Amino acid sequence: MSKRGGIPGGMIPGGRNNMLKQAQRMQKQMEESAKELEEKEFTATAGGGAVSVTVSGTKELKAIKLDKEAVDPDDVETLQDMIVLAINDAMKQVDEVQAASIGRFTGGLSGLF
């Protein structure tokens, strides 16, 4: 046993090279996962489908679709609220997919930081 305790010789089985290779492999997988997310689109609706929005995995607003029935000149506030709700829902979808993706790599360690 070494003077400091632990594994004799003070080395981890497989050494630093093994740890470095594992870290590089994980980094590559994380980069691939991030690229996949960037290419996805997320659509959300509000007002029973009267408003539909699509955002990218990078949270870029791609499209807004409005049913004619949703456009009431006497009630612009309701339309505005539906747009905000749909956008927030789409952004939440992106966040959830991103968190699940990160969770695959951290294995629940994110609570430690």
C-alpha positions in Angstrom: 0.0 0.0 0.0 1.3 3.5 -0.8 2.0 6.0 2.0 -1.0 8.0 1.0 -3.4 5.1 1.0 -5.4 4.0 -1.9 -4.1 1.8 -4.7 -0.5 0.7 -4.5 1.7 2.9 -6.7 -0.9 5.7 -6.5 -2.3 4.9 -10.0 -5.9 4.2 -11.1 -6.2 1.0 -13.0 -5.9 1.9 -16.7 -4.1 5.0 -15.8 -4.7 8.6 -16.9 -4.7 7.7 -20.5 -7.8 5.6 -20.0 -9.5 8.4 -18.1 -8.6 10.8 -20.9 -10.0 8.6 -23.6 -13.2 8.2 -21.6 -13.5 11.9 -21.2 -12.8 12.5 -24.9 -15.5 9.9 -25.8 -18.0 11.5 -23.6 -17.2 15.0 -25.0 -17.7 13.7 -28.5 -21.1 12.1 -27.5 -22.2 15.4 -25.9 -21.3 17.3 -29.0 -23.2 14.9 -31.2 -26.2 15.2 -28.9 -26.1 19.0 -29.0 -26.0 18.9 -32.8 -29.0 16.6 -32.9 -30.9 19.0 -30.6 -30.0 21.9 -32.8 -31.5 20.2 -35.8 -34.8 19.4 -34.1 -37.9 21.5 -34.2 -40.5 21.8 -31.5 -44.1 22.8 -32.1 -46.6 23.9 -29.5 -50.2 25.2 -29.7 -52.5 27.3 -27.6 -56.2 28.2 -27.8 -57.2 24.8 -28.9 -54.8 25.0 -31.9 -55.8 28.5 -32.9 -52.1 29.5 -32.4 -49.2 27.2 -33.4 -45.5 28.1 -33.0 -42.4 26.2 -34.0 -38.9 26.8 -32.5 -35.6 25.1 -33.2 -33.5 23.3 -30.7 -31.5 26.5 -30.4 -34.7 28.3 -29.3 -34.9 30.2 -32.5 -38.5 31.1 -33.4 -39.1 29.5 -36.8 -42.8 29.9 -37.5 -46.1 31.3 -36.1 -49.4 30.1 -37.5 -52.7 31.7 -36.6 -56.2 30.5 -37.4 -58.4 33.3 -38.8 -60.8 32.7 -35.9 -58.0 33.7 -33.5 -57.7 37.1 -35.0 -60.3 39.3 -33.4 -59.5 43.0 -33.7 -61.7 43.7 -30.6 -59.7 41.2 -28.5 -56.0 41.5 -29.4 -54.9 40.7 -25.8 -56.2 37.1 -26.0 -54.3 36.5 -29.2 -51.2 37.9 -27.7 -51.6 35.7 -24.6 -52.0 32.6 -26.8 -48.9 33.4 -28.7 -46.9 33.9 -25.5 -48.3 30.6 -24.1 -47.4 28.7 -27.2 -43.9 30.1 -27.4 -43.2 29.4 -23.7 -44.5 25.8 -24.2 -42.2 25.2 -27.2 -39.2 26.6 -25.3 -40.1 24.3 -22.3 -40.0 21.4 -24.7 -36.5 22.3 -25.8 -35.4 22.7 -22.2 -36.8 19.3 -21.2 -35.1 17.5 -24.1 -31.8 19.3 -23.4 -32.0 18.4 -19.7 -32.7 14.7 -20.5 -29.8 14.7 -22.9 -27.4 16.2 -20.3 -28.7 13.8 -17.7 -27.5 10.9 -19.8 -24.0 12.1 -19.5 -23.9 13.4 -15.9 -25.7 10.4 -14.4 -27.4 12.5 -11.8 -24.3 14.3 -10.7 -25.6 17.7 -11.7 -27.1 18.1 -8.2 -23.6 18.1 -6.8 -22.7 21.4 -8.5 
